[in-house]
Every structure is written in structure tokens, then in C-alpha cells.
Amino acid sequence: MPGALGGVRIAFVGGGVMAEAIIRGLMGRELVDPEQIVVSEPVEARRIALGEALALCMVASNAEAVQNADLIVFAIKPQVLDTVLTGLREQVLADALVLSIVAGAPMARFVEALGTAAVVRVMPNTPAQIGQGASLWTATPETSEAQRAQAGELVAALGVGVYSDTEGHVDMATALSGSGPAYLFLFIEALTDAGVQMGLARDVSATLASQTVLGSAVYAQQSGEHPAILRNRVTSPGGTTAAALHELERGGFRALIAQAVIAAYQRALDLGDVT
């Protein structure tokens, strides 16, 4: 199979939603075959469901999954990371590439626990499930060019990937794009509720709200112009949009968004200290 991931033995530690999104992205783009992948998942029902859905090798043991793996993807909750790493000491190949999507977990934790120097840290988000994700990633200096190419292919399978040399930017991305979909879902929900309050049917209001957010995002991307310029074009003096924006500004909309993102960033840093 062509590409950087062709023939690479890939182990997923954790078989949850994001692991499935990554696997579906890789398989959907024909970057890997199912035979290259093994997934460890403690919940039996989930093992059965995911294994049958994607024709994957599913196991209950993390140690069994990582055996002889060239690339190991950690897709677990940060609260269980130390327990999982302790159980994998001396189980990982020294030259394996470790890729983590664990929120708040610094690369040094993997280097110290597993004895492997090549570590990539990625923060994807849930739109990755449909190939529309936004991911920021970084790598240790010891990660080879071939391994960086493997990581780059994996990230690209999820949507848009951005590389940074600074690991601290991953925690920032966790707060901005990692948690970002939840902010937008809440906005869509509030916009829908406002339409219902005015008298629109809920399904009509929901369709208008979600398509407005989607269309505006695509328009902003394709135009390449600053959002303020686009906003001004919609805002006629003394018009309906001006009245609405006045209320948002009066309510501290910008400041509240900033406070929310900074709170998420602080929580990401706190998660990195979980032992």
C-alpha cells in the first residue's frame, strides 16, 4: 500500500469515539488495511461492535495490542493514563512511534514511561469523525522524518492538520479547537431556541441555525478575509444585524468566549498534572 503508513503495524490503546474516527479516516482514504491494525479495548461490547463494524483485530490487553507495533496511538482518558503506561513498561519497541491524543499529557510522560524517544502529540476534535477535523500536532526532536511523515498522514486523514514546534501550543489548541465544537453546538442550540421563541417550528429553526453556522464558516475560509470585514458587510447602519450585535457586545460576548477558552486551557494544564 502506497504512502508513509503502508505496511506499518499500528496499535490503538483505547477503542473509543476518537480512535474509531482515526481508523475510519485512515481506512476511508485507503492509507491502511484493516490487517495492519489492532485495537485494545476493555469493554467487551465495544470490542465486538468495533471489530465487526471495521473488520479489526480487537483485544482486551494493552500489552498484547502493542506487541511488535511500529506506531502506537494512545486514545484514552487522561485520568487512566498513568495506570495504562505502568502496565506497558518494557512492552514497547524502542524504535516505535508513540502518538498521543490524550488531553493535557506531555510527551515527556511517554518518553519516561515507555523508553521510546519518538513521540507525537496531537489534539484533534470531534468533526474528525467526518473528515472535517482541526488538529494541531507536535513531535519530539528524536522523531525521524519517516515517523513525522506517518504522523502527518494520520493527522491529514482527520481533516486539517497544523504542525507546531512548541508543545505548549497543543494545550492551547485543546482549549480552542479541541473543545471548540462544544462552544459551537451550544451556539447552534441557543440560536435554534431563539427561533422557536419567535415562533418558528423547531426543525425549521434548527436547519436554519446549523446551516448558517456551516455556511458562514465555509464562506470565511474561502474568502480569506478577516472575519471583521465579513461581519461589517452584513451589518447595515441602524439595521437588524446592528441591533443584534449591540446586544451581544453589551452582554460581553467576546469577553465571555475568551474566558471560556482560557478556562479550558487551564483545565488542560491541570490534566497534565494528573497522577
PANULO-391311 format. One record per residue: residue number from 1; residue in one letter; chain; x, y, z of N, C-alpha, C in turn. Coordinates in nm, 3 decimals, decimal comma, m for minus. Example, Ala and Ser with C-alpha at 12.3 -4.5 7.8 and 13.67 -1.06 7.14 Angstrom:
BEGIN
  seq  type  mol     n.px     n.py     n.pz    ca.px    ca.py    ca.pz     c.px     c.py     c.pz
    1     A    A    1,319   m0,569    0,780    1,230   m0,450    0,780    1,320   m0,330    0,780
    2     S    A    1,285   m0,225    0,708    1,367   m0,106    0,714    1,290    0,003    0,787
***
This chain:
BEGIN
  seq  type  mol     n.px     n.py     n.pz    ca.px    ca.py    ca.pz     c.px     c.py     c.pz
    1     M    A    0,086   m0,119    0,000    0,000    0,000    0,000    0,089    0,124    0,000
    2     P    A    0,064    0,220   m0,092    0,148    0,339   m0,101    0,130    0,429    0,020
    3     G    A    0,226    0,521    0,035    0,216    0,618    0,144    0,303    0,581    0,261
    4     A    A    0,319    0,678    0,352    0,407    0,660    0,466    0,359    0,551    0,561
    5     L    A    0,229    0,523    0,562    0,174    0,425    0,655    0,160    0,285    0,594
    6     G    A    0,199    0,270    0,471    0,190    0,141    0,405    0,273    0,035    0,478
    7     G    A    0,209   m0,073    0,521    0,280   m0,181    0,589    0,314   m0,157    0,734
    8     V    A    0,281   m0,039    0,785    0,313   m0,006    0,924    0,215   m0,078    1,018
    9     R    A    0,268   m0,143    1,121    0,184   m0,211    1,219    0,137   m0,109    1,322
   10     I    A    0,006   m0,091    1,332   m0,050    0,016    1,415   m0,133   m0,043    1,528
   11     A    A   m0,103    0,000    1,650   m0,180   m0,041    1,766   m0,254    0,079    1,823
   12     F    A   m0,380    0,060    1,856   m0,459    0,164    1,923   m0,484    0,119    2,066
   13     V    A   m0,439    0,200    2,160   m0,468    0,175    2,300   m0,591    0,258    2,333
   14     G    A   m0,705    0,192    2,338   m0,833    0,261    2,353   m0,911    0,254    2,224
   15     G    A   m1,035    0,210    2,232   m1,118    0,195    2,112   m1,243    0,280    2,116
   16     G    A   m1,231    0,402    2,167   m1,345    0,491    2,179   m1,377    0,567    2,051
   17     V    A   m1,451    0,675    2,067   m1,501    0,752    1,952   m1,388    0,809    1,868
   18     M    A   m1,287    0,870    1,932   m1,180    0,931    1,854   m1,091    0,826    1,788
   19     A    A   m1,068    0,714    1,856   m0,991    0,607    1,793   m1,063    0,559    1,668
   20     E    A   m1,194    0,540    1,679   m1,272    0,497    1,563   m1,266    0,600    1,452
   21     A    A   m1,272    0,729    1,487   m1,265    0,834    1,386   m1,133    0,828    1,310
   22     I    A   m1,023    0,807    1,383   m0,892    0,798    1,319   m0,886    0,677    1,226
   23     I    A   m0,932    0,564    1,277   m0,928    0,442    1,197   m1,013    0,456    1,071
   24     R    A   m1,133    0,510    1,087   m1,220    0,528    0,970   m1,157    0,625    0,870
   25     G    A   m1,091    0,729    0,920   m1,025    0,823    0,831   m0,912    0,759    0,753
   26     L    A   m0,833    0,677    0,821   m0,721    0,609    0,755   m0,770    0,508    0,652
   27     M    A   m0,873    0,431    0,691   m0,924    0,330    0,600   m1,003    0,392    0,486
   28     G    A   m1,075    0,501    0,516   m1,152    0,568    0,413   m1,066    0,626    0,303
   29     R    A   m0,946    0,667    0,339   m0,853    0,721    0,240   m0,759    0,614    0,187
   30     E    A   m0,785    0,490    0,226   m0,707    0,375    0,181   m0,558    0,391    0,211
   31     L    A   m0,530    0,447    0,330   m0,392    0,462    0,375   m0,343    0,338    0,448
   32     V    A   m0,436    0,260    0,501   m0,402    0,137    0,571   m0,505    0,029    0,538
   33     D    A   m0,465   m0,096    0,560   m0,557   m0,210    0,552   m0,598   m0,247    0,693
   34     P    A   m0,715   m0,306    0,711   m0,757   m0,349    0,845   m0,658   m0,443    0,911
   35     E    A   m0,588   m0,523    0,830   m0,494   m0,620    0,884   m0,374   m0,555    0,954
   36     Q    A   m0,351   m0,426    0,927   m0,239   m0,355    0,990   m0,271   m0,310    1,131
   37     I    A   m0,398   m0,315    1,169   m0,444   m0,250    1,292   m0,487   m0,352    1,397
   38     V    A   m0,448   m0,326    1,522   m0,500   m0,399    1,636   m0,541   m0,297    1,741
   39     V    A   m0,655   m0,320    1,804   m0,710   m0,224    1,900   m0,734   m0,293    2,033
   40     S    A   m0,685   m0,231    2,140   m0,716   m0,282    2,274   m0,829   m0,199    2,333
   41     E    A   m0,928   m0,266    2,387   m1,046   m0,201    2,442   m1,099   m0,286    2,557
   42     P    A   m1,111   m0,228    2,678   m1,153   m0,308    2,794   m1,300   m0,348    2,795
   43     V    A   m1,385   m0,272    2,728   m1,529   m0,300    2,730   m1,563   m0,402    2,621
   44     E    A   m1,611   m0,518    2,662   m1,635   m0,627    2,568   m1,735   m0,589    2,459
   45     A    A   m1,844   m0,524    2,496   m1,944   m0,487    2,397   m1,886   m0,395    2,291
   46     R    A   m1,800   m0,304    2,334   m1,737   m0,213    2,238   m1,639   m0,289    2,149
   47     R    A   m1,566   m0,383    2,206   m1,474   m0,464    2,125   m1,549   m0,535    2,013
   48     I    A   m1,660   m0,594    2,048   m1,739   m0,668    1,950   m1,794   m0,575    1,842
   49     A    A   m1,851   m0,463    1,885   m1,914   m0,370    1,791   m1,813   m0,311    1,693
   50     L    A   m1,700   m0,264    1,745   m1,600   m0,201    1,659   m1,532   m0,304    1,569
   51     G    A   m1,504   m0,421    1,626   m1,441   m0,526    1,547   m1,527   m0,568    1,430
   52     E    A   m1,657   m0,582    1,454   m1,747   m0,624    1,347   m1,769   m0,512    1,245
   53     A    A   m1,776   m0,389    1,292   m1,802   m0,276    1,202   m1,688   m0,252    1,105
   54     L    A   m1,564   m0,268    1,152   m1,449   m0,233    1,069   m1,357   m0,351    1,038
   55     A    A   m1,398   m0,471    1,076   m1,318   m0,592    1,050   m1,178   m0,580    1,109
   56     L    A   m1,174   m0,539    1,236   m1,046   m0,516    1,303   m1,015   m0,628    1,401
   57     C    A   m0,887   m0,641    1,431   m0,844   m0,730    1,538   m0,859   m0,654    1,670
   58     M    A   m0,946   m0,702    1,758   m0,974   m0,638    1,886   m0,926   m0,728    1,999
   59     V    A   m0,858   m0,669    2,097   m0,809   m0,744    2,212   m0,842   m0,667    2,340
   60     A    A   m0,840   m0,738    2,452   m0,865   m0,674    2,581   m0,737   m0,623    2,646
   61     S    A   m0,624   m0,679    2,607   m0,496   m0,648    2,670   m0,419   m0,541    2,594
   62     N    A   m0,379   m0,435    2,664   m0,296   m0,332    2,602   m0,160   m0,387    2,562
   63     A    A   m0,103   m0,471    2,647    0,029   m0,529    2,619    0,025   m0,615    2,494
   64     E    A   m0,083   m0,687    2,476   m0,098   m0,770    2,356   m0,110   m0,682    2,232
   65     A    A   m0,180   m0,572    2,243   m0,201   m0,485    2,128   m0,071   m0,422    2,079
   66     V    A    0,014   m0,377    2,171    0,134   m0,302    2,132    0,250   m0,392    2,092
   67     Q    A    0,235   m0,521    2,111    0,345   m0,613    2,080    0,386   m0,600    1,933
   68     N    A    0,513   m0,564    1,912    0,572   m0,550    1,778    0,509   m0,439    1,694
   69     A    A    0,438   m0,347    1,756    0,376   m0,237    1,681    0,480   m0,132    1,643
   70     D    A    0,469   m0,081    1,521    0,557    0,028    1,476    0,504    0,164    1,519
   71     L    A    0,373    0,175    1,528    0,306    0,301    1,565    0,199    0,268    1,668
   72     I    A    0,205    0,336    1,782    0,109    0,312    1,890    0,032    0,441    1,915
   73     V    A   m0,100    0,435    1,900   m0,185    0,552    1,920   m0,255    0,539    2,056
   74     F    A   m0,230    0,634    2,143   m0,295    0,637    2,274   m0,420    0,724    2,264
   75     A    A   m0,537    0,659    2,276   m0,665    0,729    2,266   m0,748    0,696    2,389
   76     I    A   m0,701    0,741    2,504   m0,764    0,710    2,632   m0,785    0,838    2,712
   77     K    A   m0,859    0,826    2,823   m0,881    0,940    2,910   m0,754    0,971    2,989
   78     P    A   m0,726    1,100    3,014   m0,604    1,135    3,089   m0,602    1,078    3,229
   79     Q    A   m0,719    1,056    3,288   m0,723    1,006    3,426   m0,672    0,863    3,439
   80     V    A   m0,670    0,787    3,331   m0,622    0,647    3,338   m0,486    0,630    3,274
   81     L    A   m0,427    0,739    3,227   m0,302    0,729    3,152   m0,190    0,665    3,232
   82     D    A   m0,168    0,711    3,355   m0,056    0,658    3,432   m0,069    0,508    3,457
   83     T    A   m0,191    0,464    3,484   m0,215    0,320    3,504   m0,183    0,242    3,378
   84     V    A   m0,225    0,293    3,264   m0,201    0,226    3,136   m0,052    0,224    3,106
   85     L    A    0,017    0,336    3,126    0,160    0,342    3,098    0,238    0,246    3,188
   86     T    A    0,199    0,238    3,315    0,266    0,146    3,406    0,254    0,003    3,356
   87     G    A    0,139   m0,032    3,301    0,119   m0,168    3,251    0,191   m0,197    3,122
   88     L    A    0,245   m0,092    3,058    0,313   m0,112    2,929    0,464   m0,094    2,938
   89     R    A    0,517   m0,080    3,057    0,663   m0,068    3,072    0,732   m0,190    3,013
   90     E    A    0,834   m0,162    2,932    0,916   m0,266    2,867    0,834   m0,350    2,768
   91     Q    A    0,721   m0,301    2,724    0,638   m0,374    2,628    0,644   m0,312    2,488
   92     V    A    0,700   m0,193    2,477    0,700   m0,119    2,351    0,837   m0,126    2,285
   93     L    A    0,839   m0,145    2,154    0,966   m0,146    2,081    1,037   m0,011    2,098
   94     A    A    1,167   m0,015    2,114    1,245    0,107    2,140    1,234    0,206    2,026
   95     D    A    1,218    0,156    1,904    1,212    0,246    1,788    1,069    0,271    1,741
   96     A    A    0,972    0,235    1,822    0,832    0,259    1,785    0,798    0,407    1,794
   97     L    A    0,700    0,447    1,716    0,648    0,583    1,724    0,524    0,582    1,812
   98     V    A    0,524    0,666    1,914    0,408    0,679    2,002    0,334    0,807    1,964
   99     L    A    0,205    0,794    1,941    0,123    0,911    1,906    0,010    0,921    2,008
  100     S    A    0,002    1,035    2,074   m0,096    1,054    2,181   m0,198    1,161    2,145
  101     I    A   m0,327    1,128    2,171   m0,431    1,230    2,163   m0,490    1,254    2,302
  102     V    A   m0,413    1,217    2,405   m0,458    1,230    2,543   m0,447    1,376    2,587
  103     A    A   m0,558    1,435    2,623   m0,561    1,577    2,661   m0,472    1,604    2,781
  104     G    A   m0,386    1,705    2,768   m0,306    1,751    2,880   m0,180    1,672    2,907
  105     A    A   m0,161    1,558    2,842   m0,047    1,472    2,874    0,077    1,511    2,795
  106     P    A    0,183    1,559    2,860    0,304    1,598    2,789    0,378    1,478    2,730
  107     M    A    0,453    1,502    2,627    0,526    1,395    2,560    0,627    1,328    2,652
  108     A    A    0,681    1,405    2,746    0,783    1,353    2,837    0,731    1,235    2,919
  109     R    A    0,603    1,232    2,947    0,545    1,121    3,024    0,558    0,990    2,948
  110     F    A    0,540    0,995    2,819    0,551    0,874    2,737    0,697    0,832    2,721
  111     V    A    0,784    0,931    2,702    0,926    0,901    2,689    0,977    0,832    2,814
  112     E    A    0,943    0,888    2,929    0,990    0,834    3,056    0,931    0,697    3,086
  113     A    A    0,802    0,680    3,060    0,735    0,555    3,097    0,763    0,441    3,002
  114     L    A    0,777    0,472    2,873    0,788    0,366    2,773    0,928    0,346    2,719
  115     G    A    1,016    0,442    2,741    1,152    0,428    2,694    1,168    0,447    2,544
  116     T    A    1,069    0,509    2,481    1,079    0,538    2,338    1,094    0,688    2,320
  117     A    A    1,184    0,728    2,228    1,215    0,871    2,213    1,125    0,940    2,112
  118     A    A    1,067    0,863    2,020    0,985    0,922    1,914    0,840    0,932    1,961
  119     V    A    0,798    1,053    1,993    0,662    1,074    2,043    0,600    1,192    1,970
  120     V    A    0,476    1,172    1,928    0,398    1,278    1,863    0,275    1,303    1,949
  121     R    A    0,243    1,429    1,967    0,125    1,467    2,045    0,029    1,543    1,954
  122     V    A   m0,095    1,499    1,952   m0,195    1,556    1,862   m0,319    1,595    1,941
  123     M    A   m0,379    1,707    1,906   m0,508    1,741    1,962   m0,608    1,755    1,847
  124     P    A   m0,686    1,648    1,822   m0,791    1,655    1,720   m0,922    1,704    1,782
  125     N    A   m1,026    1,711    1,702   m1,158    1,741    1,758   m1,264    1,652    1,694
  126     T    A   m1,385    1,656    1,745   m1,486    1,558    1,704   m1,527    1,565    1,556
  127     P    A   m1,521    1,679    1,487   m1,551    1,675    1,343   m1,456    1,585    1,264
  128     A    A   m1,351    1,538    1,327   m1,263    1,440    1,263   m1,341    1,315    1,225
  129     Q    A   m1,452    1,291    1,293   m1,534    1,173    1,264   m1,591    1,176    1,122
  130     I    A   m1,601    1,294    1,062   m1,649    1,306    0,925   m1,540    1,365    0,834
  131     G    A   m1,414    1,357    0,878   m1,304    1,406    0,797   m1,295    1,557    0,791
  132     Q    A   m1,358    1,627    0,886   m1,357    1,773    0,887   m1,295    1,827    1,015
  133     G    A   m1,204    1,752    1,072   m1,143    1,792    1,198   m1,039    1,901    1,182
  134     A    A   m1,003    1,961    1,295   m0,893    2,057    1,302   m0,798    2,006    1,409
  135     S    A   m0,675    1,975    1,370   m0,579    1,913    1,463   m0,448    1,989    1,463
  136     L    A   m0,395    2,014    1,582   m0,261    2,069    1,595   m0,172    1,959    1,652
  137     W    A   m0,051    1,944    1,596    0,037    1,838    1,644    0,181    1,884    1,653
  138     T    A    0,256    1,811    1,734    0,398    1,838    1,752    0,471    1,707    1,772
  139     A    A    0,603    1,710    1,774    0,681    1,587    1,787    0,811    1,614    1,862
  140     T    A    0,862    1,512    1,926    0,993    1,524    1,992    1,101    1,537    1,886
  141     P    A    1,213    1,601    1,919    1,322    1,615    1,822    1,374    1,481    1,770
  142     E    A    1,359    1,376    1,850    1,410    1,245    1,811    1,321    1,174    1,710
  143     T    A    1,203    1,226    1,684    1,113    1,166    1,587    1,171    1,183    1,447
  144     S    A    1,190    1,072    1,376    1,253    1,075    1,245    1,162    1,137    1,140
  145     E    A    1,220    1,169    1,025    1,141    1,226    0,916    1,036    1,126    0,868
  146     A    A    1,074    0,998    0,864    0,979    0,895    0,822    0,863    0,886    0,921
  147     Q    A    0,893    0,895    1,049    0,788    0,890    1,150    0,701    1,015    1,147
  148     R    A    0,761    1,129    1,119    0,682    1,253    1,106    0,588    1,243    0,986
  149     A    A    0,635    1,178    0,880    0,551    1,158    0,763    0,433    1,067    0,798
  150     Q    A    0,457    0,965    0,878    0,349    0,877    0,922    0,246    0,954    1,004
  151     A    A    0,295    1,034    1,097    0,205    1,114    1,180    0,128    1,214    1,095
  152     G    A    0,196    1,275    0,999    0,131    1,372    0,912    0,018    1,310    0,832
  153     E    A    0,039    1,188    0,782   m0,066    1,119    0,708   m0,186    1,090    0,798
  154     L    A   m0,156    1,046    0,919   m0,265    1,015    1,013   m0,346    1,140    1,045
  155     V    A   m0,278    1,249    1,073   m0,348    1,374    1,106   m0,430    1,425    0,987
  156     A    A   m0,372    1,416    0,867   m0,441    1,464    0,748   m0,567    1,384    0,719
  157     A    A   m0,570    1,258    0,763   m0,688    1,174    0,742   m0,807    1,224    0,823
  158     L    A   m0,781    1,309    0,922   m0,887    1,360    1,008   m0,944    1,493    0,961
  159     G    A   m0,876    1,558    0,869   m0,919    1,689    0,823   m0,799    1,780    0,802
  160     V    A   m0,801    1,897    0,864   m0,691    1,994    0,853   m0,594    1,974    0,969
  161     G    A   m0,466    1,962    0,938   m0,363    1,947    1,041   m0,266    2,063    1,038
  162     V    A   m0,228    2,110    1,156   m0,132    2,220    1,170   m0,019    2,173    1,259
  163     Y    A    0,105    2,188    1,213    0,221    2,146    1,293    0,280    2,265    1,368
  164     S    A    0,325    2,239    1,491    0,393    2,340    1,571    0,514    2,277    1,638
  165     D    A    0,623    2,353    1,647    0,742    2,306    1,717    0,728    2,321    1,868
  166     T    A    0,626    2,391    1,912    0,609    2,423    2,054    0,501    2,336    2,116
  167     E    A    0,538    2,250    2,210    0,440    2,158    2,268    0,331    2,232    2,344
  168     G    A    0,363    2,345    2,404    0,262    2,420    2,478    0,145    2,462    2,392
  169     H    A    0,166    2,472    2,261    0,057    2,510    2,172   m0,051    2,402    2,165
  170     V    A   m0,015    2,277    2,198   m0,114    2,170    2,194   m0,220    2,191    2,302
  171     D    A   m0,178    2,235    2,420   m0,275    2,265    2,526   m0,364    2,383    2,486
  172     M    A   m0,307    2,478    2,415   m0,387    2,591    2,368   m0,488    2,545    2,264
  173     A    A   m0,445    2,455    2,175   m0,536    2,401    2,074   m0,645    2,316    2,139
  174     T    A   m0,612    2,251    2,250   m0,712    2,173    2,323   m0,828    2,263    2,363
  175     A    A   m0,795    2,382    2,410   m0,898    2,477    2,455   m0,971    2,543    2,339
  176     L    A   m0,899    2,567    2,230   m0,957    2,640    2,117   m1,035    2,548    2,023
  177     S    A   m0,965    2,456    1,960   m1,029    2,369    1,861   m1,073    2,235    1,918
  178     G    A   m1,003    2,184    2,019   m1,042    2,057    2,078   m1,179    2,066    2,145
  179     S    A   m1,197    2,168    2,227   m1,325    2,191    2,294   m1,418    2,278    2,210
  180     G    A   m1,365    2,339    2,106   m1,440    2,434    2,024   m1,573    2,387    1,971
  181     P    A   m1,583    2,261    1,923   m1,714    2,216    1,873   m1,825    2,230    1,977
  182     A    A   m1,793    2,208    2,104   m1,896    2,220    2,208   m1,947    2,364    2,217
  183     Y    A   m1,856    2,461    2,200   m1,899    2,601    2,203   m1,997    2,629    2,089
  184     L    A   m1,963    2,575    1,972   m2,048    2,600    1,855   m2,180    2,525    1,864
  185     F    A   m2,177    2,404    1,920   m2,303    2,331    1,939   m2,395    2,409    2,032
  186     L    A   m2,336    2,468    2,138   m2,416    2,548    2,230   m2,473    2,670    2,159
  187     F    A   m2,393    2,732    2,073   m2,439    2,849    1,998   m2,553    2,811    1,904
  188     I    A   m2,538    2,697    1,834   m2,644    2,650    1,745   m2,772    2,622    1,824
  189     E    A   m2,754    2,562    1,941   m2,869    2,532    2,027   m2,940    2,661    2,070
  190     A    A   m2,861    2,761    2,110   m2,919    2,888    2,154   m2,987    2,960    2,038
  191     L    A   m2,925    2,956    1,921   m2,983    3,020    1,803   m3,115    2,953    1,765
  192     T    A   m3,116    2,821    1,775   m3,238    2,745    1,745   m3,350    2,781    1,843
  193     D    A   m3,314    2,785    1,971   m3,414    2,818    2,074   m3,471    2,958    2,052
  194     A    A   m3,387    3,051    2,009   m3,435    3,187    1,984   m3,537    3,187    1,871
  195     G    A   m3,511    3,106    1,767   m3,605    3,097    1,656   m3,738    3,040    1,700
  196     V    A   m3,731    2,938    1,787   m3,854    2,877    1,839   m3,931    2,978    1,923
  197     Q    A   m3,858    3,056    2,003   m3,923    3,156    2,088   m3,998    3,259    2,004
  198     M    A   m3,943    3,290    1,886   m4,009    3,387    1,798   m4,129    3,328    1,727
  199     G    A   m4,132    3,193    1,717   m4,248    3,132    1,652   m4,218    3,034    1,541
  200     L    A   m4,090    3,010    1,511   m4,056    2,912    1,409   m4,070    2,771    1,464
  201     A    A   m4,103    2,675    1,377   m4,103    2,534    1,417   m3,960    2,494    1,449
  202     R    A   m3,943    2,404    1,546   m3,808    2,370    1,591   m3,723    2,312    1,479
  203     D    A   m3,781    2,225    1,396   m3,700    2,166    1,289   m3,656    2,271    1,188
  204     V    A   m3,743    2,367    1,159   m3,708    2,476    1,068   m3,599    2,562    1,129
  205     S    A   m3,616    2,598    1,256   m3,518    2,682    1,324   m3,382    2,613    1,332
  206     A    A   m3,383    2,482    1,363   m3,257    2,406    1,374   m3,186    2,400    1,240
  207     T    A   m3,261    2,380    1,132   m3,200    2,375    0,999   m3,136    2,508    0,962
  208     L    A   m3,209    2,617    0,987   m3,156    2,750    0,956   m3,033    2,781    1,040
  209     A    A   m3,036    2,746    1,168   m2,925    2,777    1,259   m2,799    2,701    1,220
  210     S    A   m2,812    2,570    1,202   m2,693    2,489    1,173   m2,635    2,523    1,036
  211     Q    A   m2,721    2,546    0,936   m2,670    2,580    0,804   m2,607    2,718    0,803
  212     T    A   m2,659    2,810    0,884   m2,599    2,942    0,893   m2,457    2,935    0,947
  213     V    A   m2,436    2,852    1,051   m2,302    2,836    1,108   m2,210    2,769    1,006
  214     L    A   m2,259    2,662    0,944   m2,178    2,591    0,845   m2,142    2,682    0,727
  215     G    A   m2,242    2,745    0,670   m2,217    2,830    0,554   m2,126    2,946    0,585
  216     S    A   m2,143    3,005    0,703   m2,058    3,119    0,741   m1,912    3,076    0,756
  217     A    A   m1,890    2,957    0,814   m1,753    2,908    0,832   m1,687    2,881    0,697
  218     V    A   m1,760    2,815    0,607   m1,704    2,786    0,474   m1,679    2,916    0,398
  219     Y    A   m1,772    3,009    0,408   m1,757    3,139    0,342   m1,633    3,212    0,393
  220     A    A   m1,615    3,211    0,525   m1,497    3,278    0,585   m1,368    3,214    0,536
  221     Q    A   m1,366    3,081    0,527   m1,246    3,012    0,479   m1,217    3,045    0,334
  222     Q    A   m1,320    3,039    0,251   m1,299    3,058    0,107   m1,270    3,202    0,071
  223     S    A   m1,324    3,295    0,146   m1,300    3,437    0,115   m1,158    3,479    0,151
  224     G    A   m1,104    3,420    0,257   m0,969    3,456    0,301   m0,962    3,592    0,367
  225     E    A   m1,076    3,653    0,394   m1,078    3,786    0,453   m1,098    3,778    0,604
  226     H    A   m1,060    3,884    0,672   m1,074    3,889    0,818   m1,223    3,883    0,854
  227     P    A   m1,257    3,808    0,960   m1,398    3,798    0,999   m1,463    3,933    1,025
  228     A    A   m1,385    4,030    1,072   m1,442    4,163    1,098   m1,492    4,226    0,969
  229     I    A   m1,420    4,205    0,859   m1,463    4,261    0,731   m1,594    4,196    0,686
  230     L    A   m1,601    4,065    0,699   m1,722    3,993    0,661   m1,840    4,036    0,749
  231     R    A   m1,813    4,053    0,878   m1,919    4,096    0,970   m1,972    4,234    0,932
  232     N    A   m1,881    4,323    0,898   m1,923    4,459    0,862   m2,010    4,460    0,736
  233     R    A   m1,982    4,368    0,645   m2,060    4,363    0,521   m2,206    4,324    0,548
  234     V    A   m2,226    4,246    0,654   m2,362    4,203    0,688   m2,436    4,309    0,769
  235     T    A   m2,360    4,401    0,827   m2,417    4,494    0,924   m2,447    4,630    0,861
  236     S    A   m2,572    4,652    0,831   m2,614    4,782    0,776   m2,637    4,881    0,891
  237     P    A   m2,603    5,008    0,872   m2,626    5,107    0,977   m2,772    5,112    1,020
  238     G    A   m2,795    5,099    1,149   m2,930    5,108    1,202   m3,019    4,989    1,168
  239     G    A   m2,958    4,881    1,117   m3,037    4,767    1,074   m3,054    4,658    1,181
  240     T    A   m3,111    4,547    1,139   m3,140    4,437    1,233   m3,012    4,375    1,289
  241     T    A   m2,912    4,356    1,201   m2,787    4,294    1,247   m2,716    4,385    1,346
  242     A    A   m2,717    4,514    1,320   m2,653    4,610    1,411   m2,718    4,604    1,549
  243     A    A   m2,850    4,591    1,551   m2,922    4,583    1,679   m2,883    4,456    1,754
  244     A    A   m2,872    4,345    1,682   m2,836    4,218    1,745   m2,693    4,222    1,798
  245     L    A   m2,601    4,274    1,719   m2,461    4,280    1,760   m2,443    4,372    1,881
  246     H    A   m2,522    4,477    1,886   m2,515    4,567    2,002   m2,548    4,492    2,129
  247     E    A   m2,648    4,406    2,125   m2,686    4,329    2,243   m2,577    4,228    2,282
  248     L    A   m2,516    4,165    2,182   m2,408    4,070    2,210   m2,289    4,140    2,275
  249     E    A   m2,253    4,255    2,223   m2,141    4,331    2,279   m2,175    4,381    2,420
  250     R    A   m2,300    4,425    2,437   m2,343    4,474    2,568   m2,340    4,362    2,672
  251     G    A   m2,364    4,240    2,628   m2,360    4,126    2,719   m2,221    4,067    2,739
  252     G    A   m2,120    4,129    2,677   m1,983    4,081    2,695   m1,952    3,954    2,618
  253     F    A   m2,011    3,939    2,500   m1,997    3,816    2,422   m1,850    3,780    2,396
  254     R    A   m1,771    3,875    2,347   m1,630    3,848    2,317   m1,553    3,806    2,442
  255     A    A   m1,574    3,883    2,549   m1,501    3,855    2,674   m1,540    3,718    2,730
  256     L    A   m1,666    3,684    2,718   m1,713    3,555    2,771   m1,652    3,439    2,693
  257     I    A   m1,643    3,453    2,561   m1,578    3,350    2,480   m1,433    3,333    2,520
  258     A    A   m1,363    3,447    2,536   m1,223    3,441    2,576   m1,207    3,375    2,713
  259     Q    A   m1,294    3,409    2,807   m1,287    3,349    2,940   m1,310    3,199    2,935
  260     A    A   m1,403    3,157    2,851   m1,433    3,014    2,838   m1,313    2,938    2,782
  261     V    A   m1,251    2,991    2,679   m1,135    2,924    2,617   m1,018    2,919    2,716
  262     I    A   m0,996    3,027    2,788   m0,886    3,030    2,885   m0,913    2,932    2,999
  263     A    A   m1,040    2,918    3,040   m1,074    2,819    3,144   m1,045    2,678    3,095
  264     A    A   m1,076    2,651    2,968   m1,048    2,519    2,911   m0,897    2,495    2,904
  265     Y    A   m0,822    2,599    2,869   m0,676    2,589    2,863   m0,618    2,556    3,000
  266     Q    A   m0,666    2,623    3,104   m0,618    2,596    3,238   m0,650    2,453    3,280
  267     R    A   m0,769    2,407    3,241   m0,806    2,269    3,274   m0,716    2,169    3,201
  268     A    A   m0,678    2,201    3,077   m0,585    2,114    3,004   m0,451    2,105    3,075
  269     L    A   m0,405    2,218    3,129   m0,280    2,217    3,205   m0,295    2,135    3,332
  270     D    A   m0,410    2,147    3,398   m0,436    2,071    3,520   m0,436    1,920    3,493
  271     L    A   m0,495    1,881    3,379   m0,500    1,740    3,344   m0,361    1,682    3,324
  272     G    A   m0,269    1,767    3,280   m0,133    1,722    3,260   m0,063    1,690    3,390
  273     D    A   m0,119    1,737    3,501   m0,060    1,711    3,633   m0,124    1,592    3,703
  274     V    A   m0,225    1,525    3,638   m0,292    1,411    3,700   m0,194    1,296    3,719
  275     T    A   m0,193    1,240    3,837   m0,104    1,126    3,865   m0,185    1,010    3,917
***
